[in-house]
């Protein structure tokens, strides 16, 4: 892991071995799992699970675009991109927390013996894991931005 150049934005394959950018792939994996698991269930009630789908799909797409921006080096090592990185990951953290809480709340009303219950429980766990990953990314991005 590269912690010596925390005041610089990585580009290319160095995003795979620098903190916090090494969290892009786990964020995509766990966010994609939330999206897929909620999509596999019978969406009832509509509003909370539709919100979870919207959050997970939005964060999945934007995180992928954000990772490509960093991998291709479009940021040109500017402090404004470091600030935007903090802002986006803070927003994604808040969105994932709200989605995880809503999904956990709606899962309480399902019968424990149903197949959808098991999928929803897995989606709740993965949404909290995604939330924690985004929070860790936000903290380390804020540290990098401060040292920029």
N, C-alpha and C positions, 0 to 999 in steps of 0.2 A: 504494500500500500504506500502511496506517495503522500506523505504528510509534510514534506519539507517545503513544497511550493504551494502552501495553502492560500497565498495571496494571488495566485494565478488561476485563470480558468483553463481547464484542460481541453484538448481537442484531439481528434483521432482516437486511436485505441487506448490512449491514456485515461479516457473516461472509465475504463474497466478496472483501473487500479488506483484511482484517486478517491479520497473521501471528499464529499458525499456522493460523487457521481457514480460510484459503484452500486448505488442503490436503485438506479434506473431500471435495471432488469428485474430485480425482485418486485419493485412497484408494479411493473407491467404484468408480471406473472400473477401476483395475488389480486391485482385489480381485474385482470382478465378472468380469473377464477370466480370472483364475485359476480361479474357480469354474466358469465356462462351459467353459473349455478342458479341465479335468480331467473334467468331466461328459461331454464329447464323446468321451473315450477309452474304450477297453475297460479297466475298472478291474481290473488284475491287476498286482501283488499287491493284495489287498483292503485290508489294514490301513493301510499308509502312504498310499495315495491316498484312502481314506475319511477318514483324519485330515486330509489337506489340504483335502478338501471341507468337513469340519466346521469347520475353522479359517476358511476363506475365507467360508463362509456365515455363521458366527457374527459375524465382524468386519464383514461387509457389512451385516448387519441392525443390529447395535449402533451402527456408525458412522452409519448413516442415522437411527436414533432420536436419537443424540447430536447430529447436525447439526440435526434438527428442534427439539430442546430449545433449542439455541443460537439458531436462527433465530426461534423464537417468544418467546424471552426468558424462559423458565421458570426460568432460573438466578438471576434477580433480583440479579445482580452480586455474589454471595456468594463468599467465599474457599473455602468448602467445595466449590463446583462447580469452581473452578480446580484444587483438589487432586485431585478425582475425574477431571478431564480428564487430568491427568498420569498418574494411576494406570491409567486405561483404556488410554491410548495406549502406556504402558510394557508393559502386559500384551499388547496387540495386537502390539507389536514382537516380544516374546519368542515368541508363538504363530506369527507369520509367519516368523520365523527358523527355528524348528523345522520348520515345514511346508515351507519352501523347501529346507532341507537334506535332509529325507526324500524330497521329490519329486526332487531332483537325484540322490540315491543310487539310487532305484528306476529312474530314467531311464537310468542307466549300463548296466543289464542288458537294455535293449531293442535290437532290431536297428535300425541307422541308416537302413535303407531303408523302414521302415514308416511309414504315415500317423500312427499313434499316437505314434511317436517325435517327429515334427515338432510335434505338438500338445503333447506333454509338454515339449519343449524350450522352446516358447513360454510354457507355464505356469510353468516354472522361472524364466525371465527376468522375467516379470511378477510372480511372487511375491517375487523379490528387489527389484524396483522398489517393490512395496507395502511391503516391510519397510523400505526406506530412507525412504519417505514417512512411515511411522509413527514411525521414529526421529527424523526431523527435527521432526515434530509434537510428540513427547515433549519434545525439548530446548527448543523454543520455549515449550511450555506450562509447563515447569518454570521457565523464566525469568520468564514472566508471573506464575506463582504466587508466586515469590520476591519480585517487586515489588508484589504485591497489598497 
